[in-house]
């Protein structure tokens, strides 16, 4: 049995532990404005974090992934932040409780 390691570059927010994938899918699917959002999980077999994502790129160990500067243009984050806020509300959460969106570099080891 081997170990797989990867890194994920995410723009989004960490979700509380009590939110499940199906809840995130339902919130995203209920509003066409949120169709570009997704969710990801990062961590180890013993634990990790679920994220609500506006941007996601993954690279496995030994297989780097190039990202163009246009994909990371700061103007996009305003639109992403607004969508993340709408999705957060769709999850039944209060807007003042939403963590600040940002860039997250998350490691995986499975």
C-alpha positions in Angstrom: 0.0 0.0 0.0 1.4 3.4 -1.0 0.9 6.9 0.0 -0.5 9.6 -2.3 0.4 13.2 -1.6 -0.9 16.3 -3.4 -1.4 20.0 -2.9 -4.5 22.0 -3.7 -4.6 25.7 -4.4 -8.1 27.0 -3.4 -9.8 30.3 -3.3 -12.6 30.0 -0.8 -13.5 29.3 2.8 -13.1 26.5 5.3 -16.5 25.1 6.2 -17.7 24.1 9.7 -17.4 20.4 10.5 -21.2 19.9 10.7 -21.7 20.8 7.0 -21.8 17.8 4.6 -21.1 17.5 0.9 -24.8 17.0 0.1 -25.7 20.2 1.8 -23.1 22.2 -0.2 -24.3 20.6 -3.4 -27.9 21.5 -2.6 -27.0 25.1 -1.8 -25.0 25.4 -5.0 -27.6 23.7 -7.2 -30.5 25.8 -5.8 -29.1 29.0 -7.4 -27.7 29.2 -11.0 -25.5 32.2 -9.9 -23.5 29.7 -7.8 -22.8 27.2 -10.7 -19.1 28.0 -10.7 -18.6 27.1 -7.0 -17.6 23.7 -5.7 -16.3 22.0 -2.7 -13.1 20.2 -1.8 -11.7 18.3 1.1 -8.0 18.3 2.1 -6.2 16.5 4.9 -5.2 13.0 5.9 -7.0 9.8 6.6 -7.2 10.8 10.3 -8.8 14.2 9.6 -9.1 17.2 7.3 -11.1 20.2 6.3 -13.9 20.7 3.8 -13.8 23.9 1.8 -16.4 25.9 -0.3 -14.4 26.8 -3.4 -14.5 29.5 -6.0 -11.2 28.3 -7.5 -9.6 24.9 -7.2 -6.4 23.5 -8.8 -4.8 20.2 -7.7 -1.3 18.8 -8.3 -0.1 15.4 -7.3 3.4 14.8 -6.1 5.7 14.6 -9.1 3.1 16.1 -11.5 3.2 19.9 -11.1 0.4 22.0 -12.5 1.1 25.3 -14.2 -1.4 28.1 -13.6 -1.6 31.1 -15.9 -1.6 34.6 -14.4 -5.0 35.3 -16.0 -6.6 32.6 -13.8 -5.4 34.3 -10.7 -6.3 38.0 -11.6 -7.3 39.8 -8.4 -10.5 41.3 -10.1 -12.0 37.9 -10.1 -12.0 37.6 -6.3 -14.7 40.3 -5.9 -17.1 38.1 -7.9 -16.0 35.0 -6.1 -16.5 36.6 -2.7 -20.1 37.6 -3.6 -20.9 34.0 -4.7 -19.3 32.5 -1.6 -21.5 34.9 0.5 -24.6 33.8 -1.3 -23.7 30.1 -0.9 -22.9 30.6 2.8 -26.4 32.0 3.3 -27.8 29.1 1.3 -26.2 26.8 3.9 -28.4 28.5 6.5 -25.5 30.4 8.0 -25.5 34.1 9.1 -23.3 36.3 6.9 -21.5 37.8 9.9 -20.3 34.2 10.8 -18.7 33.6 7.4 -14.9 33.4 7.5 -13.0 35.8 5.3 -12.4 34.2 1.8 -8.9 33.9 0.7 -6.2 31.8 -1.0 -5.6 28.5 0.7 -2.7 26.1 -0.1 -3.9 22.7 1.3 -1.8 19.6 1.5 -3.3 16.1 1.2 -1.8 12.8 2.2 -3.7 9.6 1.8 
